[in-house]
Amino acid sequence: MSSLLLAYEDLKYLLNRGYRKKYALEFVANHYKLTSRERYFLTRCVFSDREIEERKGKVLQKENLRYTVLGVDGFNVLITLESLIEGKAILCEDGFLRDLKHQKGYKIHKNTPKVLELIVRFLRDLGVKEAWFLYDAPVSRSKEVAKLTEDLMEKFGVHGAALLSKAPDYDLREFEVVASSDIAVIKKVSSVVDLPQMIGEAKGLRWVSFLEILKNPELLDSCFAFRSKC
C-alpha cells in the first residue's frame, strides 16, 4: 500500500471527525513525508463525507439547465477544460473535475479560442437562457479572454456577457446556478454545474480518478506537467 493511500485514509479519519483540513493535512503529510505534489493533490481532491454529500446535493445535470441563467466561473471552467483535453484533469472525491497545474495568471495560446468555442457551443446546445462569464480582472490577459468569449457568444447566439470582476468568487453568489469546481464558490451557491465534466462526457474525453492516483501515485507527475511539455 502506497504512503499516499495511507495518508488519505488517515486524513479522511480526521476530516470526518471535524478536524480542520489545514492542520489535519499538515500532520498527516509530515508523518508520511509526502511530496509537495502529493500534499497539493490531497488538498484539492479529498474532503469529509459531510462536505461530499452537501456538494452532491447542489449538482445539477444538463437536462436541468434549459432556460436557466448561468453564472460561469470563467478561468476555472476554461483552465479545467484545457487540463481535461490535455489528459491532466482529476475527478476528485466530491465528484468535480479539477486541475493540479498550480497555474498563476493565464497565457493565451493557440487552443484558447477552440476551448472557449467548445464551452460556448455546449451552452448553446444546452439551451441556457443566459450565460454570464466572470473573469478575474487582476489575472493577466483577462480582458482579451473576455473579448474572445463575447465574440463567440455573439457568433453562436448565446445571450449574456463576459465580464471582468475584481472578486468573481463573491460576485458569482448572485446567481442561482453557477458553473465552477472552485470549493469556495460551491460552498456559497445554491446549485452548481461541472461544465468541463459534461463537455468531457459528450466528447469522450478521459480523466484520471483520484482513486487511480491513490493506488498509483506516479500518475501525479503527468497531472502536474505544464502545457509547454505536452
Secondary structure as a PSIPRED ss2 file (coil, helix, strand):
# PSIPRED VFORMAT (PSIPRED V4.0)

   1 M C   1.000  0.000  0.000
   2 S C   1.000  0.000  0.000
   3 S H   0.000  1.000  0.000
   4 L H   0.000  1.000  0.000
   5 L H   0.000  1.000  0.000
   6 L H   0.000  1.000  0.000
   7 A H   0.000  1.000  0.000
   8 Y H   0.000  1.000  0.000
   9 E H   0.000  1.000  0.000
  10 D H   0.000  1.000  0.000
  11 L H   0.000  1.000  0.000
  12 K H   0.000  1.000  0.000
  13 Y H   0.000  1.000  0.000
  14 L H   0.000  1.000  0.000
  15 L H   0.000  1.000  0.000
  16 N C   1.000  0.000  0.000
  17 R C   1.000  0.000  0.000
  18 G C   1.000  0.000  0.000
  19 Y C   1.000  0.000  0.000
  20 R C   1.000  0.000  0.000
  21 K H   0.000  1.000  0.000
  22 K H   0.000  1.000  0.000
  23 Y H   0.000  1.000  0.000
  24 A H   0.000  1.000  0.000
  25 L H   0.000  1.000  0.000
  26 E H   0.000  1.000  0.000
  27 F H   0.000  1.000  0.000
  28 V H   0.000  1.000  0.000
  29 A H   0.000  1.000  0.000
  30 N H   0.000  1.000  0.000
  31 H H   0.000  1.000  0.000
  32 Y H   0.000  1.000  0.000
  33 K C   1.000  0.000  0.000
  34 L C   1.000  0.000  0.000
  35 T C   1.000  0.000  0.000
  36 S H   0.000  1.000  0.000
  37 R H   0.000  1.000  0.000
  38 E H   0.000  1.000  0.000
  39 R H   0.000  1.000  0.000
  40 Y H   0.000  1.000  0.000
  41 F H   0.000  1.000  0.000
  42 L H   0.000  1.000  0.000
  43 T H   0.000  1.000  0.000
  44 R H   0.000  1.000  0.000
  45 C H   0.000  1.000  0.000
  46 V C   1.000  0.000  0.000
  47 F C   1.000  0.000  0.000
  48 S C   1.000  0.000  0.000
  49 D H   0.000  1.000  0.000
  50 R H   0.000  1.000  0.000
  51 E H   0.000  1.000  0.000
  52 I H   0.000  1.000  0.000
  53 E H   0.000  1.000  0.000
  54 E H   0.000  1.000  0.000
  55 R H   0.000  1.000  0.000
  56 K H   0.000  1.000  0.000
  57 G C   1.000  0.000  0.000
  58 K C   1.000  0.000  0.000
  59 V E   0.000  0.000  1.000
  60 L C   1.000  0.000  0.000
  61 Q C   1.000  0.000  0.000
  62 K H   0.000  1.000  0.000
  63 E H   0.000  1.000  0.000
  64 N H   0.000  1.000  0.000
  65 L C   1.000  0.000  0.000
  66 R C   1.000  0.000  0.000
  67 Y C   1.000  0.000  0.000
  68 T C   1.000  0.000  0.000
  69 V E   0.000  0.000  1.000
  70 L E   0.000  0.000  1.000
  71 G E   0.000  0.000  1.000
  72 V E   0.000  0.000  1.000
  73 D E   0.000  0.000  1.000
  74 G H   0.000  1.000  0.000
  75 F H   0.000  1.000  0.000
  76 N H   0.000  1.000  0.000
  77 V H   0.000  1.000  0.000
  78 L H   0.000  1.000  0.000
  79 I H   0.000  1.000  0.000
  80 T H   0.000  1.000  0.000
  81 L H   0.000  1.000  0.000
  82 E H   0.000  1.000  0.000
  83 S H   0.000  1.000  0.000
  84 L H   0.000  1.000  0.000
  85 I H   0.000  1.000  0.000
  86 E C   1.000  0.000  0.000
  87 G C   1.000  0.000  0.000
  88 K C   1.000  0.000  0.000
  89 A C   1.000  0.000  0.000
  90 I E   0.000  0.000  1.000
  91 L E   0.000  0.000  1.000
  92 C C   1.000  0.000  0.000
  93 E C   1.000  0.000  0.000
  94 D C   1.000  0.000  0.000
  95 G C   1.000  0.000  0.000
  96 F C   1.000  0.000  0.000
  97 L E   0.000  0.000  1.000
  98 R E   0.000  0.000  1.000
  99 D C   1.000  0.000  0.000
 100 L C   1.000  0.000  0.000
 101 K C   1.000  0.000  0.000
 102 H C   1.000  0.000  0.000
 103 Q C   1.000  0.000  0.000
 104 K C   1.000  0.000  0.000
 105 G C   1.000  0.000  0.000
 106 Y C   1.000  0.000  0.000
 107 K C   1.000  0.000  0.000
 108 I C   1.000  0.000  0.000
 109 H C   1.000  0.000  0.000
 110 K C   1.000  0.000  0.000
 111 N C   1.000  0.000  0.000
 112 T H   0.000  1.000  0.000
 113 P H   0.000  1.000  0.000
 114 K H   0.000  1.000  0.000
 115 V H   0.000  1.000  0.000
 116 L H   0.000  1.000  0.000
 117 E H   0.000  1.000  0.000
 118 L H   0.000  1.000  0.000
 119 I H   0.000  1.000  0.000
 120 V H   0.000  1.000  0.000
 121 R H   0.000  1.000  0.000
 122 F H   0.000  1.000  0.000
 123 L H   0.000  1.000  0.000
 124 R H   0.000  1.000  0.000
 125 D H   0.000  1.000  0.000
 126 L H   0.000  1.000  0.000
 127 G C   1.000  0.000  0.000
 128 V C   1.000  0.000  0.000
 129 K C   1.000  0.000  0.000
 130 E E   0.000  0.000  1.000
 131 A E   0.000  0.000  1.000
 132 W E   0.000  0.000  1.000
 133 F E   0.000  0.000  1.000
 134 L E   0.000  0.000  1.000
 135 Y E   0.000  0.000  1.000
 136 D E   0.000  0.000  1.000
 137 A C   1.000  0.000  0.000
 138 P C   1.000  0.000  0.000
 139 V C   1.000  0.000  0.000
 140 S C   1.000  0.000  0.000
 141 R C   1.000  0.000  0.000
 142 S H   0.000  1.000  0.000
 143 K H   0.000  1.000  0.000
 144 E H   0.000  1.000  0.000
 145 V H   0.000  1.000  0.000
 146 A H   0.000  1.000  0.000
 147 K H   0.000  1.000  0.000
 148 L H   0.000  1.000  0.000
 149 T H   0.000  1.000  0.000
 150 E H   0.000  1.000  0.000
 151 D H   0.000  1.000  0.000
 152 L H   0.000  1.000  0.000
 153 M H   0.000  1.000  0.000
 154 E H   0.000  1.000  0.000
 155 K H   0.000  1.000  0.000
 156 F H   0.000  1.000  0.000
 157 G C   1.000  0.000  0.000
 158 V C   1.000  0.000  0.000
 159 H C   1.000  0.000  0.000
 160 G E   0.000  0.000  1.000
 161 A E   0.000  0.000  1.000
 162 A E   0.000  0.000  1.000
 163 L E   0.000  0.000  1.000
 164 L E   0.000  0.000  1.000
 165 S E   0.000  0.000  1.000
 166 K C   1.000  0.000  0.000
 167 A C   1.000  0.000  0.000
 168 P H   0.000  1.000  0.000
 169 D H   0.000  1.000  0.000
 170 Y H   0.000  1.000  0.000
 171 D H   0.000  1.000  0.000
 172 L H   0.000  1.000  0.000
 173 R H   0.000  1.000  0.000
 174 E H   0.000  1.000  0.000
 175 F C   1.000  0.000  0.000
 176 E C   1.000  0.000  0.000
 177 V E   0.000  0.000  1.000
 178 V E   0.000  0.000  1.000
 179 A E   0.000  0.000  1.000
 180 S C   1.000  0.000  0.000
 181 S C   1.000  0.000  0.000
 182 D C   1.000  0.000  0.000
 183 I H   0.000  1.000  0.000
 184 A H   0.000  1.000  0.000
 185 V H   0.000  1.000  0.000
 186 I H   0.000  1.000  0.000
 187 K H   0.000  1.000  0.000
 188 K H   0.000  1.000  0.000
 189 V C   1.000  0.000  0.000
 190 S C   1.000  0.000  0.000
 191 S E   0.000  0.000  1.000
 192 V E   0.000  0.000  1.000
 193 V E   0.000  0.000  1.000
 194 D C   1.000  0.000  0.000
 195 L H   0.000  1.000  0.000
 196 P H   0.000  1.000  0.000
 197 Q H   0.000  1.000  0.000
 198 M H   0.000  1.000  0.000
 199 I H   0.000  1.000  0.000
 200 G H   0.000  1.000  0.000
 201 E H   0.000  1.000  0.000
 202 A H   0.000  1.000  0.000
 203 K H   0.000  1.000  0.000
 204 G C   1.000  0.000  0.000
 205 L C   1.000  0.000  0.000
 206 R C   1.000  0.000  0.000
 207 W C   1.000  0.000  0.000
 208 V E   0.000  0.000  1.000
 209 S E   0.000  0.000  1.000
 210 F H   0.000  1.000  0.000
 211 L H   0.000  1.000  0.000
 212 E H   0.000  1.000  0.000
 213 I H   0.000  1.000  0.000
 214 L H   0.000  1.000  0.000
 215 K H   0.000  1.000  0.000
 216 N C   1.000  0.000  0.000
 217 P H   0.000  1.000  0.000
 218 E H   0.000  1.000  0.000
 219 L H   0.000  1.000  0.000
 220 L H   0.000  1.000  0.000
 221 D H   0.000  1.000  0.000
 222 S H   0.000  1.000  0.000
 223 C H   0.000  1.000  0.000
 224 F C   1.000  0.000  0.000
 225 A C   1.000  0.000  0.000
 226 F C   1.000  0.000  0.000
 227 R H   0.000  1.000  0.000
 228 S H   0.000  1.000  0.000
 229 K H   0.000  1.000  0.000
 230 C C   1.000  0.000  0.000
